[in-house]
Amino acid sequence: MSTYQKDIDAIATLREVNGTAWEAINPEYAARMRAQNQFKTGLDIARYTAKIMREDMARYDADSSQYTQSLGCWHGFIGQQKLISIKKHFGTTDRRYLYLSGWMIAALRSEFGPLPDQSMHEKTSVPALIEELYTFLRQADARELGGLFRELDAARDAGDAAKEADVQAKIDNFQTHVVPIIADIDAGFGNEEATYLLAKKMIEAGACAIQIENQVSDEKQCGHQDGKVTVPHADFLAKIRAVRYAFLELGVEDGVIVARTDSLGAGLTKQIAVTNEPGDLGDLYNSFLDGDYVTSADDIANGDVVVKANGKLLKPKRLASGLFQFKKGSGEDRVVLDCITSLQNGADLLWIETEKPHVGQIAGMVNRIREAVPNAKLVYNNSPSFNWTLNFRQQVFDTWTEEGKDLSAYDRANLMSAEYDDSELAMEADNRIRTFQADAAREAGIFHHLITLPTYHTAALSTDNLAKEYFGEQGMLGYVAGVQRKEIRQQIACVKHQNMAGSDMGDDHKEYFSGDAALKASGKDNTMNQFG
Protein backbone atom coordinates (compact mmCIF):
# COMPACT_ATOMS: atom_id res chain seq x y z
CA MET A 1 0.00 0.00 0.00
CA SER A 2 1.33 3.43 -0.94
CA THR A 3 2.09 6.11 1.63
CA TYR A 4 -0.67 8.19 0.02
CA GLN A 5 -3.29 5.47 0.58
CA LYS A 6 -2.02 4.81 4.11
CA ASP A 7 -2.49 8.49 4.92
CA ILE A 8 -6.02 8.43 3.52
CA ASP A 9 -6.91 5.42 5.65
CA ALA A 10 -5.27 6.84 8.78
CA ILE A 11 -7.07 10.17 8.46
CA ALA A 12 -10.37 8.37 7.72
CA THR A 13 -9.94 6.47 10.99
CA LEU A 14 -9.14 9.70 12.80
CA ARG A 15 -12.28 11.30 11.35
CA GLU A 16 -14.40 8.45 12.67
CA VAL A 17 -12.89 8.84 16.13
CA ASN A 18 -13.78 12.55 16.15
CA GLY A 19 -17.35 11.92 15.09
CA THR A 20 -19.72 14.46 13.57
CA ALA A 21 -17.43 17.42 14.32
CA TRP A 22 -15.11 16.18 11.56
CA GLU A 23 -17.80 15.14 9.05
CA ALA A 24 -16.76 17.83 6.56
CA ILE A 25 -13.12 16.70 6.55
CA ASN A 26 -12.27 14.74 3.41
CA PRO A 27 -9.49 12.21 4.25
CA GLU A 28 -8.13 12.22 0.72
CA TYR A 29 -7.86 16.01 0.65
CA ALA A 30 -5.95 15.94 3.94
CA ALA A 31 -3.68 13.18 2.60
CA ARG A 32 -2.99 15.31 -0.45
CA MET A 33 -1.97 18.27 1.67
CA ARG A 34 0.28 16.00 3.72
CA ALA A 35 1.92 14.63 0.54
CA GLN A 36 2.46 18.18 -0.70
CA ASN A 37 4.35 19.02 2.49
CA GLN A 38 6.67 16.03 2.92
CA PHE A 39 9.24 18.01 4.91
CA LYS A 40 7.88 19.69 8.01
CA THR A 41 11.10 21.37 9.20
CA GLY A 42 14.50 22.37 7.93
CA LEU A 43 16.03 19.63 10.08
CA ASP A 44 13.90 17.07 8.23
CA ILE A 45 15.44 18.39 5.03
CA ALA A 46 18.99 18.42 6.41
CA ARG A 47 18.76 14.79 7.56
CA TYR A 48 17.18 13.65 4.29
CA THR A 49 19.66 15.45 2.03
CA ALA A 50 22.72 14.52 4.14
CA LYS A 51 21.85 10.86 3.59
CA ILE A 52 21.59 11.48 -0.15
CA MET A 53 24.95 13.20 -0.21
CA ARG A 54 26.66 10.41 1.75
CA GLU A 55 25.23 7.84 -0.66
CA ASP A 56 26.47 9.90 -3.61
CA MET A 57 29.94 10.11 -2.08
CA ALA A 58 30.05 6.31 -1.74
CA ARG A 59 28.83 5.91 -5.32
CA TYR A 60 31.59 8.22 -6.55
CA ASP A 61 34.22 6.27 -4.60
CA ALA A 62 33.10 3.16 -6.49
CA ASP A 63 32.84 4.88 -9.89
CA SER A 64 34.35 8.30 -10.59
CA SER A 65 31.98 8.87 -13.52
CA GLN A 66 29.23 9.30 -10.90
CA TYR A 67 30.25 12.82 -9.91
CA THR A 68 27.70 15.40 -8.77
CA GLN A 69 26.93 18.93 -9.98
CA SER A 70 25.26 22.15 -8.91
CA LEU A 71 24.67 25.75 -9.89
CA GLY A 72 24.82 28.71 -7.53
CA CYS A 73 21.50 30.40 -6.71
CA TRP A 74 20.79 33.78 -5.13
CA HIS A 75 17.01 33.52 -4.86
CA GLY A 76 14.52 30.76 -4.05
CA PHE A 77 12.81 31.19 -7.42
CA ILE A 78 16.09 30.60 -9.28
CA GLY A 79 16.73 27.38 -7.37
CA GLN A 80 13.18 26.22 -7.89
CA GLN A 81 13.24 26.80 -11.64
CA LYS A 82 16.55 24.98 -11.90
CA LEU A 83 15.12 21.87 -10.26
CA ILE A 84 11.91 22.04 -12.29
CA SER A 85 14.05 22.22 -15.43
CA ILE A 86 16.21 19.29 -14.31
CA LYS A 87 13.16 17.11 -13.69
CA LYS A 88 11.67 18.12 -17.04
CA HIS A 89 14.78 17.40 -19.09
CA PHE A 90 16.32 14.46 -17.23
CA GLY A 91 13.42 12.90 -15.33
CA THR A 92 15.37 12.77 -12.07
CA THR A 93 17.24 15.06 -9.70
CA ASP A 94 19.85 12.40 -8.92
CA ARG A 95 23.35 13.85 -8.31
CA ARG A 96 22.14 17.43 -8.91
CA TYR A 97 22.44 19.83 -5.99
CA LEU A 98 22.18 23.53 -5.24
CA TYR A 99 25.07 25.76 -4.25
CA LEU A 100 24.60 28.76 -1.98
CA SER A 101 27.32 31.29 -2.74
CA GLY A 102 28.51 33.81 -0.16
CA TRP A 103 29.66 35.95 -3.07
CA MET A 104 26.11 36.20 -4.43
CA ILE A 105 24.61 36.91 -1.02
CA ALA A 106 27.08 39.77 -0.61
CA ALA A 107 26.44 41.12 -4.11
CA LEU A 108 22.66 40.67 -4.20
CA ARG A 109 21.10 40.01 -0.81
CA SER A 110 22.61 42.48 1.64
CA GLU A 111 20.67 45.39 3.12
CA PHE A 112 23.79 47.48 2.55
CA GLY A 113 23.38 47.02 -1.20
CA PRO A 114 25.95 45.37 -3.47
CA LEU A 115 29.07 44.37 -1.54
CA PRO A 116 32.34 42.65 -2.44
CA ASP A 117 32.89 39.08 -1.23
CA GLN A 118 34.48 40.08 2.07
CA SER A 119 31.96 38.82 4.68
CA MET A 120 30.57 42.30 5.24
CA HIS A 121 26.96 41.23 4.62
CA GLU A 122 24.60 40.23 7.41
CA LYS A 123 25.42 36.67 8.41
CA THR A 124 21.74 36.01 9.10
CA SER A 125 21.14 36.40 5.36
CA VAL A 126 22.87 33.04 4.82
CA PRO A 127 20.36 30.85 6.73
CA ALA A 128 17.58 33.10 5.43
CA LEU A 129 18.49 32.22 1.84
CA ILE A 130 18.73 28.50 2.67
CA GLU A 131 15.22 28.64 4.13
CA GLU A 132 14.00 30.59 1.11
CA LEU A 133 15.47 28.08 -1.35
CA TYR A 134 13.80 25.18 0.38
CA THR A 135 10.49 27.05 0.65
CA PHE A 136 10.48 27.41 -3.12
CA LEU A 137 11.51 23.77 -3.67
CA ARG A 138 8.73 22.55 -1.39
CA GLN A 139 6.31 24.77 -3.30
CA ALA A 140 7.50 23.10 -6.51
CA ASP A 141 6.58 19.74 -4.97
CA ALA A 142 3.16 21.02 -3.96
CA ARG A 143 2.52 22.50 -7.40
CA GLU A 144 3.49 19.35 -9.33
CA LEU A 145 1.56 17.04 -7.01
CA GLY A 146 -1.45 19.37 -7.19
CA GLY A 147 -1.46 18.92 -10.96
CA LEU A 148 -1.30 15.14 -10.55
CA PHE A 149 -4.20 15.19 -8.08
CA ARG A 150 -6.30 17.14 -10.57
CA GLU A 151 -5.39 14.62 -13.27
CA LEU A 152 -6.41 11.81 -10.90
CA ASP A 153 -9.80 13.41 -10.29
CA ALA A 154 -10.33 13.95 -14.01
CA ALA A 155 -9.53 10.30 -14.77
CA ARG A 156 -11.96 9.15 -12.10
CA ASP A 157 -14.69 11.45 -13.39
CA ALA A 158 -14.14 10.07 -16.91
CA GLY A 159 -14.17 6.48 -15.67
CA ASP A 160 -10.71 5.93 -17.22
CA ALA A 161 -9.26 3.23 -14.98
CA ALA A 162 -6.02 2.91 -16.96
CA LYS A 163 -5.34 6.64 -16.75
CA GLU A 164 -6.23 6.63 -13.06
CA ALA A 165 -3.74 3.83 -12.39
CA ASP A 166 -1.03 5.63 -14.37
CA VAL A 167 -1.50 8.89 -12.46
CA GLN A 168 -1.67 7.05 -9.14
CA ALA A 169 1.68 5.43 -9.94
CA LYS A 170 3.20 8.87 -10.61
CA ILE A 171 1.93 10.07 -7.23
CA ASP A 172 3.25 7.00 -5.43
CA ASN A 173 6.69 7.33 -7.09
CA PHE A 174 6.94 11.10 -6.92
CA GLN A 175 10.49 12.45 -6.62
CA THR A 176 10.85 15.61 -4.58
CA HIS A 177 12.54 18.75 -5.86
CA VAL A 178 14.34 18.98 -2.51
CA VAL A 179 18.05 18.27 -3.04
CA PRO A 180 21.23 18.88 -1.03
CA ILE A 181 22.51 22.42 -0.68
CA ILE A 182 26.22 23.05 -0.19
CA ALA A 183 26.15 26.29 1.79
CA ASP A 184 28.99 28.79 2.06
CA ILE A 185 29.74 29.99 5.59
CA ASP A 186 32.76 31.99 4.33
CA ALA A 187 35.49 31.98 7.01
CA GLY A 188 32.97 31.49 9.81
CA PHE A 189 31.96 35.13 10.49
CA GLY A 190 34.02 35.49 13.65
CA ASN A 191 35.54 33.18 16.23
CA GLU A 192 34.67 29.49 16.62
CA GLU A 193 31.63 30.26 18.79
CA ALA A 194 30.28 32.60 16.11
CA THR A 195 30.87 29.86 13.53
CA TYR A 196 29.00 27.32 15.68
CA LEU A 197 26.01 29.62 16.17
CA LEU A 198 25.73 30.45 12.48
CA ALA A 199 26.21 26.80 11.47
CA LYS A 200 23.28 25.87 13.73
CA LYS A 201 21.04 28.40 12.02
CA MET A 202 22.10 27.13 8.60
CA ILE A 203 21.43 23.50 9.54
CA GLU A 204 18.07 24.37 11.09
CA ALA A 205 17.18 26.03 7.78
CA GLY A 206 18.02 22.80 5.92
CA ALA A 207 21.72 22.81 5.06
CA CYS A 208 23.28 19.35 5.06
CA ALA A 209 26.70 20.50 3.81
CA ILE A 210 28.64 23.52 5.03
CA GLN A 211 31.70 24.87 3.25
CA ILE A 212 34.22 26.80 5.35
CA GLU A 213 37.51 28.40 4.28
CA ASN A 214 40.85 28.88 6.02
CA GLN A 215 41.01 32.65 5.66
CA VAL A 216 40.96 35.16 8.50
CA SER A 217 37.35 36.17 9.14
CA ASP A 218 37.95 39.91 9.34
CA GLU A 219 40.35 39.92 6.36
CA LYS A 220 38.31 37.57 4.15
CA GLN A 221 38.63 38.07 0.40
CA CYS A 222 37.00 36.44 -2.60
CA GLY A 223 39.00 33.36 -3.55
CA HIS A 224 39.83 34.91 -6.92
CA GLN A 225 41.06 38.24 -5.60
CA ASP A 226 44.40 39.28 -4.19
CA GLY A 227 45.23 39.93 -0.55
CA LYS A 228 44.06 36.63 0.95
CA VAL A 229 45.23 35.91 4.50
CA THR A 230 45.16 32.40 5.98
CA VAL A 231 45.02 31.24 9.59
CA PRO A 232 47.13 28.60 11.37
CA HIS A 233 45.71 25.10 11.24
CA ALA A 234 44.68 25.08 14.91
CA ASP A 235 42.34 28.02 14.33
CA PHE A 236 40.75 26.40 11.27
CA LEU A 237 40.33 23.00 12.92
CA ALA A 238 38.53 24.64 15.86
CA LYS A 239 35.93 25.94 13.39
CA ILE A 240 35.62 22.55 11.68
CA ARG A 241 34.91 21.04 15.08
CA ALA A 242 32.41 23.82 15.81
CA VAL A 243 30.46 22.91 12.67
CA ARG A 244 30.57 19.19 13.53
CA TYR A 245 29.25 19.88 17.03
CA ALA A 246 26.42 21.91 15.48
CA PHE A 247 25.47 18.99 13.23
CA LEU A 248 25.59 16.53 16.13
CA GLU A 249 23.63 18.77 18.51
CA LEU A 250 20.83 18.98 15.96
CA GLY A 251 20.84 15.28 15.18
CA VAL A 252 22.18 15.56 11.64
CA GLU A 253 24.79 12.85 12.06
CA ASP A 254 25.49 12.55 8.33
CA GLY A 255 26.20 16.28 7.98
CA VAL A 256 28.99 17.08 5.52
CA ILE A 257 31.84 19.56 6.10
CA VAL A 258 33.69 20.94 3.09
CA ALA A 259 37.10 22.33 4.10
CA ARG A 260 38.31 24.95 1.65
CA THR A 261 41.92 26.03 1.38
CA ASP A 262 42.87 29.34 -0.20
CA SER A 263 46.56 28.75 0.36
CA LEU A 264 47.42 28.41 -3.32
CA GLY A 265 46.72 32.09 -3.88
CA ALA A 266 47.19 33.34 -0.32
CA GLY A 267 50.65 34.72 0.37
CA LEU A 268 49.95 36.16 3.80
CA THR A 269 49.19 35.14 7.37
CA LYS A 270 47.96 37.33 10.20
CA GLN A 271 49.65 35.41 12.93
CA ILE A 272 52.53 33.07 13.63
CA ALA A 273 51.30 29.65 14.70
CA VAL A 274 51.76 28.35 18.22
CA THR A 275 54.25 25.47 18.23
CA ASN A 276 55.27 23.19 21.07
CA GLU A 277 57.83 20.96 19.41
CA PRO A 278 59.67 20.60 16.12
CA GLY A 279 57.53 19.05 13.39
CA ASP A 280 54.13 19.77 14.92
CA LEU A 281 51.45 21.56 12.91
CA GLY A 282 52.38 24.98 14.18
CA ASP A 283 56.03 24.40 13.32
CA LEU A 284 55.10 23.19 9.83
CA TYR A 285 52.93 26.28 9.27
CA ASN A 286 55.74 28.57 10.40
CA SER A 287 58.26 26.77 8.21
CA PHE A 288 56.64 28.38 5.17
CA LEU A 289 57.19 31.93 6.47
CA ASP A 290 59.44 34.10 4.35
CA GLY A 291 62.20 35.89 6.18
CA ASP A 292 65.85 35.96 7.12
CA TYR A 293 67.74 33.74 9.51
CA VAL A 294 69.53 35.68 12.21
CA THR A 295 72.54 34.81 14.30
CA SER A 296 72.65 37.64 16.82
CA ALA A 297 70.63 40.44 18.39
CA ASP A 298 72.38 42.84 16.04
CA ASP A 299 70.28 41.40 13.20
CA ILE A 300 67.04 42.35 14.96
CA ALA A 301 65.52 45.83 14.71
CA ASN A 302 63.08 47.42 17.14
CA GLY A 303 59.73 45.63 16.91
CA ASP A 304 60.99 42.66 14.90
CA VAL A 305 59.57 39.23 15.65
CA VAL A 306 61.83 36.17 15.76
CA VAL A 307 60.72 32.54 15.79
CA LYS A 308 62.55 29.25 15.92
CA ALA A 309 61.91 27.38 12.68
CA ASN A 310 63.79 24.52 11.05
CA GLY A 311 66.13 24.56 14.06
CA LYS A 312 67.18 28.15 13.40
CA LEU A 313 66.14 31.66 14.41
CA LEU A 314 63.97 33.16 11.69
CA LYS A 315 62.97 36.81 11.41
CA PRO A 316 59.73 36.65 9.35
CA LYS A 317 59.04 39.41 6.85
CA ARG A 318 56.30 41.61 8.24
CA LEU A 319 54.46 44.09 6.06
CA ALA A 320 53.35 47.58 7.05
CA SER A 321 49.89 46.08 7.64
CA GLY A 322 51.35 43.84 10.34
CA LEU A 323 50.81 40.74 8.22
CA PHE A 324 53.50 38.14 7.65
CA GLN A 325 54.51 36.86 4.23
CA PHE A 326 54.91 33.27 3.05
CA LYS A 327 57.74 32.09 0.83
CA LYS A 328 57.11 32.49 -2.87
CA GLY A 329 56.21 29.23 -4.55
CA SER A 330 55.11 27.52 -1.33
CA GLY A 331 51.39 27.56 -2.18
CA GLU A 332 51.00 23.98 -3.40
CA ASP A 333 52.89 22.54 -0.42
CA ARG A 334 50.69 24.54 1.94
CA VAL A 335 47.55 23.36 0.10
CA VAL A 336 48.58 19.72 0.49
CA LEU A 337 49.29 20.18 4.20
CA ASP A 338 45.99 22.04 4.70
CA CYS A 339 43.98 19.33 2.97
CA ILE A 340 45.57 16.37 4.73
CA THR A 341 45.21 18.13 8.09
CA SER A 342 41.54 18.98 7.51
CA LEU A 343 40.60 15.45 6.42
CA GLN A 344 42.45 13.92 9.35
CA ASN A 345 40.59 16.21 11.74
CA GLY A 346 36.94 15.91 10.79
CA ALA A 347 36.37 17.39 7.33
CA ASP A 348 34.61 15.20 4.74
CA LEU A 349 35.40 16.95 1.47
CA LEU A 350 38.01 19.41 0.22
CA TRP A 351 37.82 22.58 -1.82
CA ILE A 352 41.02 23.84 -3.39
CA GLU A 353 40.63 27.34 -4.80
CA THR A 354 42.79 27.60 -7.92
CA GLU A 355 43.66 30.41 -10.32
CA LYS A 356 42.76 28.44 -13.45
CA PRO A 357 40.82 25.29 -14.45
CA HIS A 358 43.63 22.84 -15.16
CA VAL A 359 43.11 19.10 -14.61
CA GLY A 360 46.83 18.41 -14.40
CA GLN A 361 47.42 21.06 -11.74
CA ILE A 362 44.54 19.84 -9.56
CA ALA A 363 45.48 16.17 -10.02
CA GLY A 364 49.08 16.91 -8.99
CA MET A 365 47.92 18.22 -5.61
CA VAL A 366 45.23 15.57 -5.10
CA ASN A 367 47.64 12.72 -5.80
CA ARG A 368 49.90 14.03 -3.04
CA ILE A 369 46.95 14.37 -0.65
CA ARG A 370 45.81 10.82 -1.44
CA GLU A 371 49.15 9.43 -0.35
CA ALA A 372 47.99 10.25 3.18
CA VAL A 373 44.21 10.05 2.72
CA PRO A 374 43.41 7.63 -0.15
CA ASN A 375 39.72 8.51 -0.51
CA ALA A 376 40.22 12.30 -0.55
CA LYS A 377 37.54 14.00 -2.67
CA LEU A 378 37.04 17.55 -3.85
CA VAL A 379 34.31 20.07 -4.40
CA TYR A 380 35.56 22.27 -7.24
CA ASN A 381 34.58 25.77 -8.23
CA ASN A 382 34.13 25.94 -12.01
CA SER A 383 34.36 29.66 -11.54
CA PRO A 384 33.08 32.41 -13.86
CA SER A 385 36.18 34.27 -12.64
CA PHE A 386 38.17 32.08 -15.04
CA ASN A 387 38.30 33.03 -18.70
CA TRP A 388 37.51 29.48 -19.78
CA THR A 389 37.87 30.17 -23.49
CA LEU A 390 41.30 31.76 -23.20
CA ASN A 391 42.59 29.28 -20.60
CA PHE A 392 41.72 26.22 -22.62
CA ARG A 393 42.89 27.67 -25.91
CA GLN A 394 46.24 28.40 -24.29
CA GLN A 395 46.35 24.89 -22.82
CA VAL A 396 45.79 23.40 -26.27
CA PHE A 397 48.38 25.76 -27.77
CA ASP A 398 50.95 24.66 -25.18
CA THR A 399 50.18 20.97 -25.66
CA TRP A 400 50.46 21.25 -29.43
CA THR A 401 53.70 23.17 -29.07
CA GLU A 402 55.17 20.30 -27.04
CA GLU A 403 53.97 17.89 -29.73
CA GLY A 404 55.76 19.89 -32.42
CA LYS A 405 52.66 21.03 -34.33
CA ASP A 406 52.87 24.07 -36.62
CA LEU A 407 51.17 26.91 -34.75
CA SER A 408 52.32 29.78 -36.95
CA ALA A 409 48.66 30.64 -37.68
CA TYR A 410 48.04 31.43 -34.00
CA ASP A 411 49.07 34.23 -31.65
CA ARG A 412 49.08 32.76 -28.13
CA ALA A 413 48.63 36.17 -26.53
CA ASN A 414 45.56 36.88 -28.67
CA LEU A 415 43.77 33.52 -28.66
CA MET A 416 40.58 35.07 -27.28
CA SER A 417 40.08 36.83 -30.60
CA ALA A 418 36.89 35.90 -32.46
CA GLU A 419 38.99 35.24 -35.56
CA TYR A 420 39.97 31.92 -33.98
CA ASP A 421 36.43 30.83 -33.06
CA ASP A 422 36.10 28.39 -35.98
CA SER A 423 39.69 27.18 -35.90
CA GLU A 424 40.86 23.64 -35.17
CA LEU A 425 42.52 24.87 -31.98
CA ALA A 426 39.31 26.52 -30.73
CA MET A 427 37.26 23.40 -31.44
CA GLU A 428 39.73 21.25 -29.51
CA ALA A 429 39.65 23.73 -26.63
CA ASP A 430 35.84 23.68 -26.58
CA ASN A 431 35.88 19.88 -26.51
CA ARG A 432 38.20 19.95 -23.49
CA ILE A 433 35.87 22.43 -21.78
CA ARG A 434 32.93 20.12 -22.53
CA THR A 435 34.68 17.12 -20.94
CA PHE A 436 36.43 19.05 -18.17
CA GLN A 437 34.11 17.91 -15.39
CA ALA A 438 34.24 14.23 -16.36
CA ASP A 439 38.01 14.41 -16.90
CA ALA A 440 38.60 16.12 -13.55
CA ALA A 441 36.28 13.69 -11.74
CA ARG A 442 38.26 10.77 -13.17
CA GLU A 443 41.79 12.15 -12.93
CA ALA A 444 41.71 14.72 -10.11
CA GLY A 445 39.33 13.33 -7.48
CA ILE A 446 36.57 15.89 -7.99
CA PHE A 447 33.32 14.54 -6.54
CA HIS A 448 31.29 17.70 -6.97
CA HIS A 449 31.46 20.34 -9.70
CA LEU A 450 29.71 23.65 -9.20
CA ILE A 451 29.52 27.04 -10.84
CA THR A 452 29.35 29.68 -8.13
CA LEU A 453 27.74 32.60 -9.95
CA PRO A 454 25.97 31.34 -13.09
CA THR A 455 22.55 32.83 -12.43
CA TYR A 456 24.12 36.21 -11.63
CA HIS A 457 25.51 36.23 -15.16
CA THR A 458 22.46 34.72 -16.90
CA ALA A 459 20.19 37.32 -15.29
CA ALA A 460 22.45 40.11 -16.55
CA LEU A 461 22.75 38.63 -20.06
CA SER A 462 19.03 37.94 -20.55
CA THR A 463 18.09 41.37 -19.18
CA ASP A 464 20.55 43.06 -21.52
CA ASN A 465 19.05 41.25 -24.52
CA LEU A 466 15.49 42.14 -23.49
CA ALA A 467 16.30 45.79 -22.81
CA LYS A 468 18.10 46.16 -26.14
CA GLU A 469 15.10 44.81 -28.08
CA TYR A 470 12.18 46.19 -26.05
CA PHE A 471 13.49 49.75 -25.73
CA GLY A 472 14.75 49.65 -29.32
CA GLU A 473 13.00 49.21 -32.64
CA GLN A 474 11.47 45.82 -31.80
CA GLY A 475 9.24 47.23 -29.07
CA MET A 476 6.82 44.65 -27.70
CA LEU A 477 8.09 42.08 -30.20
CA GLY A 478 11.35 42.12 -28.29
CA TYR A 479 9.52 40.54 -25.36
CA VAL A 480 7.16 38.32 -27.34
CA ALA A 481 9.76 36.81 -29.68
CA GLY A 482 12.66 36.89 -27.25
CA VAL A 483 10.86 35.63 -24.17
CA GLN A 484 7.23 34.52 -24.29
CA ARG A 485 7.27 32.64 -27.59
CA LYS A 486 10.40 30.79 -26.46
CA GLU A 487 8.73 29.95 -23.14
CA ILE A 488 5.79 28.45 -25.04
CA ARG A 489 7.94 26.52 -27.52
CA GLN A 490 10.27 25.21 -24.79
CA GLN A 491 7.38 24.45 -22.42
CA ILE A 492 8.75 26.62 -19.64
CA ALA A 493 6.40 26.22 -16.69
CA CYS A 494 6.59 29.92 -15.85
CA VAL A 495 4.74 30.92 -19.00
CA LYS A 496 1.74 30.19 -16.77
CA HIS A 497 3.01 32.53 -14.11
CA GLN A 498 -0.26 32.51 -12.11
CA ASN A 499 -0.01 28.75 -11.76
CA MET A 500 3.64 28.97 -10.79
CA ALA A 501 2.82 31.49 -8.09
CA GLY A 502 0.28 29.08 -6.60
CA SER A 503 -3.14 30.16 -7.84
CA ASP A 504 -4.25 26.61 -8.71
CA MET A 505 -3.10 25.33 -5.33
CA GLY A 506 -5.06 28.14 -3.72
CA ASP A 507 -8.15 27.06 -5.66
CA ASP A 508 -7.69 23.48 -4.48
CA HIS A 509 -7.55 24.62 -0.88
CA LYS A 510 -10.60 26.85 -1.27
CA GLU A 511 -12.51 23.81 -2.55
CA TYR A 512 -11.27 21.69 0.37
CA PHE A 513 -12.27 24.36 2.90
CA SER A 514 -15.47 25.78 1.37
CA GLY A 515 -16.76 23.12 -1.02
CA ASP A 516 -19.15 24.41 -3.71
CA ALA A 517 -19.08 27.88 -2.15
CA ALA A 518 -15.41 28.34 -3.06
CA LEU A 519 -14.63 31.40 -5.18
CA LYS A 520 -11.90 30.14 -7.48
CA ALA A 521 -9.57 32.04 -9.81
CA SER A 522 -9.14 29.40 -12.51
CA GLY A 523 -12.41 29.90 -14.34
CA LYS A 524 -12.94 30.47 -18.05
CA ASP A 525 -11.98 34.17 -17.82
CA ASN A 526 -8.52 33.47 -16.44
CA THR A 527 -6.18 34.62 -19.23
CA MET A 528 -3.74 31.87 -18.27
CA ASN A 529 -6.05 29.56 -20.24
CA GLN A 530 -4.63 31.10 -23.42
CA PHE A 531 -1.53 28.99 -22.90
CA GLY A 532 -3.39 25.66 -23.00
Secondary structure, DSSP 8 states (H G I E B T S, - for coil): --HHHHHHHHHHHHHHHHGGGGTT--HHHHHHHHHTT---SHHHHHHHHHHHHHHHHHHHHH-TT--EEEEEESSHHHHHHHHHHHHHHHS--TTEEEEE-HHHHHHHS-TT-S--SSS-S-TTHHHHHHHHHHHHHHHHHHHHHHHHHHHHHHHHHHT-HHHHHHHHHHHHT---S---EEEE-TT-SSSHHHHHHHHHHHHHHT-SEEEEESB-GGG---TTSS--EE--HHHHHHHHHHHHHHHHHTT-TT-EEEEEE-TTT--EESS----SSTTSHHHHHHTTB-EEE-SSGGG--TT---EEETTEEEEE-B-TTS-EEB-TT-HHHHHHHHHHHHHTTT--EEEE--SS--HHHHHHHHHHHHHHSTT--EEEE--TTS-HHHHHHHHHHHHHHHTT---TT--GGGTTSGGGTTSHHHHHHHHHHHTHHHHHHHHS-EEEEEESSHHHHHHHHHHHHHHHHHTTTTTHHHHIIIIIHHHHHTT-GGGSHHHHTTHHHHHHHHHHHHGGG---S-STT-GGGGG-
